[in-house]
Amino acid sequence: MPKSKDTIRSKDSGTVRLGSDETVRIDETINLSEQTEKVGGKVIKSGFGGSIAPGQTKDNLYKLNNKEYRLIKKISDSTSEAQIFLMERNGKKSVLKYFYPFVKPKIDLIKKIRKFKHPDIIRVIDYGYFEDRFFEIMEYADQGSLADNLPVKDIALIKKFVGEINQALNYCHANGIIHRDLKPSNIFLKDKKEKDILVGDFGIASLIDEGELFRRTNIFQTPIYAAPEYRMNLRGETFITKAVDYYALGITVWEIWSDEVPPESMDDLEFLRLMFEGNPPLPAGMDEEIAYLIKGLTQRDYKLRWGYSEVEQWLRDEAPDIKTEPKPEYTNPFDFGNDKTGKNLSASTPEQLAKLINDYPETGRKYLYRGTVKEWLKEQRDKRLYVEIADITDYKFKDDEQTGTAFAVYVLDRNFPYIGIDGKSCKSKKEIIPVLDDNILEYQKLLINPNDKFYLYLLSKNAVDEVEKYRSYFERYDKELAIYYVIYDLRFSIEKNVPYYHPKKEGTTNFNSLQDLADYLFDHPAEAADIMKQNKFSVWLNFMNADIFEKFKEAVKKYTFESETLPKLLPYILDPERGYEGLSGNMCYNLYDLGKEFDDHFHEYKKILKNKDARIYTFLEMKDYTGEVEYCHEVFNMKDAEWRNSPYNDNVALMKIIRGFGWTPVLYINKMEDGKPVEKIAHHKPEDLYENSKQLKKELEKGLNNLDSVTIAWISIFFHEYPLNDEETMYIYAREDFDERLKKFIGFFVEYFPDTEIAKRYKEAQEKAEKTKSKFISSGGWNKVLLLSGLLFPFIAGLLLLAYSYFSPEIYLPKSIFSVTIWYFVIVSGAVILFFFASDEISESFSTSFFGGGILGLIIAAIFYFLFKLIVATPLLLFILLAIGFYFYYKFLFKVYNALKNYQYEINLFVSAEEIDRLVEQYTFNKIDDMEIEQTGDLKELKKEIRYKVLFIIGYTASVTILLSGILFLLLYHDPHLK
């Protein structure tokens, strides 16, 4: 079946000519409404261009058309076409209407209105573009809209309002503008005392040319205020006149009086039906004068409807007669043929014809689409129905005869009921709802069809927006969810609060509010798990409160339906004001309340808070205290607290939570007499303990000497375990200044309670620390002595050798190697042996080093002897060789010395002040019994390397010194002048 063209879609068409010469043009407004989505009464925008918001610019200043305005506040952003802001310029307030990017306003209309100078019409101050979005600046009425000040029972005041509105409409009409959206919310009070009004919001207004009587439109105004001609179409278009504004004035006056249109007991479909029939359901007790005005303004036939002059007469108490619309006289019955039994079927009225077409749709289709029905209506001179039926068959449902036939039934008889799938007749939403509810599976399938009779029935009542919305549900959601959206949409259009039906609840089955359901689910989490999975529940919740529904969706996304947390969280989602019931029955609504609750029941909450599934965490999650939940879990993680040298236990963890939540815990200590408590003494800060130490001596000793006591935990949160940063804006599990604050914590005991175990062990630890440091930490003095020795002794030996060579007239060494003293060979061999032992490049056994070094020393001694004779006999050559030798020797010596310094530095790092402090803290809090630094593998290796380097320096110093001294001794030994 092809999809029909319906009354909701905009149509592209050119000029249409009526029976006279009036030419009608389409409106200029373009509202790309497909870019917005209405959910639960709110409008969700997409793709905004520029942006205006409080706090976004310096001093909230904006330049609009080179004029500086200050943004005071946002008034609204829930309209479908613009955001509304309150602005100020030069001390005068104004309203900024900042259109969404997808809305193209009627520029010609705005230009025209800006020229208006009428005391009862909102003045347009300026307009233009800001960051690619159109804006309009208007006069500000500081008393709000008329809708905010209803009802009004003062007849004189109502007449004043009517008079001013009438003048405003007449001025608009005279200047070629049809307002088309007149209602109390678009009428503003500018003066509290005088009650002067301003007509505003020309958002969907239409321009009419001079001499033009009709205006074609495809934008509907609010259905309740829409005149009957909005529901009369020609080729899918609606033709209106300025009379639509006076119909809206009639409904507006009605609402001003009663503040309730339609009446509370009537749904809008029934109301629209009665209004279309010309039978307004005016409430009992309404002032007769007001009722007469409303009847005159809401005549179905726009030609008979009151306008400016009639209203002026009414205001002068000269109200004209109300002319009634002549009803067509149906003189010739419509011959519908015979039924299966041969009985003739005929209709004397359109209503009878509607019933026949409904009962015999195939026959009715033929009569409709062959033009027979149109011809009959033409003969009966019913122009209204003729035009509407022609529009169905020739345009709107030209290609969908089945749908056109069904829709024609509701057009021929505006009072024709909707026949449900179960055969029940429905004339109102209230009657339709149970039919859908009782046959929900069938309607899941039926309403997928956008031309189902359900939609056609609503369209015939001008429920255009509703139909579009219901169809969209089946486009966006699966069919089960969509049908619930339709049902609850219908219900909530009748009632403000729709009960939720839950068959498992004993006794009553209805929950009349979110709070009622929350109370029940709070005690029945198992049923919460079942309810929250139902499509019916999520849809009901969306209509009850869209914001809470969003919270519910976020929770489902975070926890999933299978989690154990979500059912516990649901009562708090449904009732955001619900508090946490404490152990004594006190209700906690914030962190401060919880802190006090934990303090009052300290030992109980140590157990409760360690359970991650505890209800308290559900409460915190609902209040968006997710950071607090994580913090609570973290402080009770004892494994992560092992790095602390100070006591850390459940008492400390809970104290941190209490203080972090904003409540400073009070430490109560019982004063005892004869073993019985006689008085509870409160302590608000650690120093209070000292002030009460005399009267609480024994009790304090017990708490202060027990590292796991509540007393120690309480004191700690004033020092190293303080849980907040300096600005008290962030939780801190491990402070950067933890060690510094821990020293102050220990210092508190040393100063105020020197006889406690903490103070005593701290003093012992300080003494032991000095001894510990002396074992490892070196200032480097001995290393410098070693370096100085290595530099000085070889240098002196070399200098003496050079001096002898220079000043001796002759070298008296033996000419034969065998004549050289045995001591020469002993010295050289000894030096080589020392070299073997000192060198870290050679790794040999003792015997190899000793004997190998000795033999090598003898060989070297023989070779060196002959070279030596040559060198020592030449002082210059000796000097050069000594200089070269000392250069490499000193270079090597400094390399070894620097390595020694580095090793010592690394040891000093191992035994740093922080390490000593750590040992002191551990000893103070009984975590270790001795102050010995642990001899780790790295530390042992460092100490070994230092020993090697020291021996290395000593060995090389001795080797070079002995070698040079031995050579000098050899020369002196053979010098005959010294014998």
C-alpha positions, 0 to 999 in steps of 0.5 A: 500500500503506498503511503499517503500524503498527509496533513503534516508534511509541508507541500511545495506548491505555487500560486493557488486561485480561489473562486475570486481573484484573491491570490495567496502565497506561501509563508516564508518561515523555514523551520528545519524541525527535523533537526530538533527532537522533543523528548518529555516536553523538552527540546533537544537541539543539535548543531548550534552555531554561535553561542551566548551563555553567562560567564562566556565573555568578560563581564558578560558583554556582547556586541550586537550590531556594534552595540554593547549589551550585558547578558543578565541571565538566560530566560529559556532555551526550551522553545523550538526556535530560539534561546531567550536571554535577558540583556541590559544596555545603558541601564535598560533591560531588553529581551534577546531572542537568539534563533537556532541555526536551523531556523530562518525567521521572516525578515520582512515580518520583523522589519515591519514589526520594528516600525510598529509604534503601538502601546500594546505591542512588544517593540522590536528594538533591533535585529541581525546576525551574531556568529551566524545565528539570527537574533532579535532584541525586543522590549522587556516586560518585567511582570512576566506573561499573562499565563503566570498571573491566572486566573483573573476573576475581575471583570473590569480587568478582563475587559481592560485586557480584551480592549488592549489585545483588540487594539493590538490585533486591529493594528496588526491586521491593518498593517498586513499581519496575522498573529496566529499564535495568540495565547496567554503565554504570548501576552506580557504584563509590562506594569504591575500597577496599571496592568498594561499588557503587550502582545508579543511573539510573532514567531509564526505570524503571517504577512498578508498583502493589501486587499488579500483576504486569505493566507495559505499556511502549512504551520499550525498554531497550538491546537487548543487555540486553533480556529476550525478552519485550520482543519479544513484543507484544499489540496493539502493546504490550509487557508486562514484569515485574520479571523483566526486571531479572534478565535484565539482571543476567545480561547484566551479570554476563556483561559484568563477566566478559568486558567483551565482550557480544556476543563480538567475533566475533558481531554483535548480531543473531546474539547476540539470536537465540541468546539468544531461543532460550535458547542463550547463546553463553558464551565458552570459559574462563568460570568454571562458577559464573559461567556457571551464574548467567548461564544461570539469569538469562537463561532465555527464559521469565520464569516460569522465570527466576531472581530474588531468592531464586535469586540468594541461594541461588547466593551461598550456594553452594546454587544451585537447578536451572535449569528449562528451558522445555517445548517445545510438542508439535506433534501435528497438522500444519498442512495448507497445501493442494497446490502446482501439481503437486498435491503436498500441503503441510503443516507439523509445526512453526512453522518449517516453516510459516514456510518455506511462508508464505515460499514461498507468500506469497499462500496464507500470507496467506489462512491468516494473516488468516482465523485458520487459523494462530492456531487451529492454534497454539491447538490446539498450545498455543503461547501465545507464538506465538498471542499474537504472530501475533494481534498481527500480524493483529489489530492491528499489520498489520491493514490491511497484510496483505502486510507482516503475512505477511512479518513472520509468517515471522520470528515463526514461525521466529526463525532464518529468514534474511533472503533478499536480492534476489539470493537469498542467505540471511543470518543476521547483519549480516555476511552482509547487508552484502555483499548490500546492497553488491553490489545497491546500486542495487536497495536504493536503491529497495527501502529507501524502503519502510518495511516492506521485508523488510529492516526486518521481519527486523531488527524480529523481532530487536528491532533497533527503534532500528536500524530507526527509524534506517535508515528515517530515513536515507531520509526525510532524505537522497537514496536514494544517500546513504541506502543508504550510511548503512545499509551503513556503519551495519551495518558499524560496528555490527560493527567499530570501524574499517571500512576504506575501499575505493578501487579506484584505489589500486595494490596494496591497495584498503583503507585501515584508518584515516583516517591511512592514507588521509590519507598516500595522498591527501597524495601524490595530490591528484588522487585526493583531488578524486575521492574527496571527491565520493563519497557513500560517502566522506562517510558512511564519514567520518561514522561513522569520526569525526563531529568530522572529518566536521563539519570536512570539511563546513565545508571543503566549504561554504567552498571547494566541491568545484570548488576547488583548495584542498580536495583539498590540505586533505583529508589534513589534515582526515582526519589533524588531527595531521599536521604540515607537513613542512619543507624539511629533513624536520622536522615542524612542528606549530604556528606556533612550529615554522613560524617556526623553519622559515621562519628556517632556510630564509629565502630559499626561503620568500620564494618559497614564501609568495608563492604563495597555493596553497602547501601551507603555507597548506593546513596553516594552514587545517586548523589553523584558522589562517585569520587567519595565512593572511590575514596572510601574504597581506597582508604580501607585498602590496607594493602596499599597502606603498607608503605606507611611507617606510621600506624594505619588501620580501620580506625584511621581509615574511618577517621579520614572519611569522617574528616573528608566529608566535612565533619570534624570528629570529636574524641570522647574519653570517659572519666573513670571513678572506681572503675565506672565511667562518670563523665564523657569529656569531649576533645575537639583538637589534639591540644585538648588532650593535654589540657585534660591529661591530669584528670584523664591520666590513666585513660589517656595512657591507655589510648596514647600507648596503643598504636591501634587505638581510636585516640591515635587514629583521631590525632593522626587526622590533624597531622599526616592523615589529614584527608584534604588538600590545603584548599579543602577542595580535593581528597588526598590519600597519600599527601606529598607533605606526609613525612613533614606532617608525620614529624609534627605528629611525633613532635606533638607527643615529644612536646606534650606527652614525653612519657608515652612509648612513641616519644620514648622510642623516638628519642632512642631512635635519634641516638641510634641513628647517629651510630648507624650513620657513622658506620656507613657515611664518610666525609671523604677525608681518608680518601683525600689522604690516600690521594695526597699520598699517591701524589706526594711519595712517588713525586719525592722519590722521582725528584730525588732521583733526578737531583742525584742524576743531575748533580752527580759527576758520574754514574758508578753502576757496575758494568756487569749485571751480575755485579749489581746488588741483590737488593735491586732485583728484590726491589724490582721484583717486589714492585712487579709482584705488588703491581700484580696484586693491586691491578683489577685487570689481572685476576690470578691465584696467589702463587701465580701472582707471587712467583710469576711476578718475581720471575718477570721482575728479574727479567724486567730488572735486567732489561731495565738495568742496561736502559737505566744506565743509559737514562740516569747518565743523561739527566735530560732524558731522565727528566723527560721519561719521569715527566711522561711517566708521572703524567700517565700515573697521575691521570690513572690515579685520579681516575681511580680516586673519582671512582672511589668518590662515586662509590662512596656517594652511592653508599651515602645515598643508601644511608641518606637522611630520608633513609635514616628518617625512615628507620627512625619512624619505623623504630618509633612505631615498633615496626623494627627492633633495631636501627641497623641498615639492611645490608642489601646485595647492592650495598655489599657490592659498593663496599667491596668496590671501595675496598678494591679501590683503596687497595689499588691506590695504596698498591700503585703508590707503593709500587711507583715509590718503591721503584723510584726509591730502589733505583735511587738506592742502587745509585747511592749504593754504588757511589764510592763517595758515599761509602 
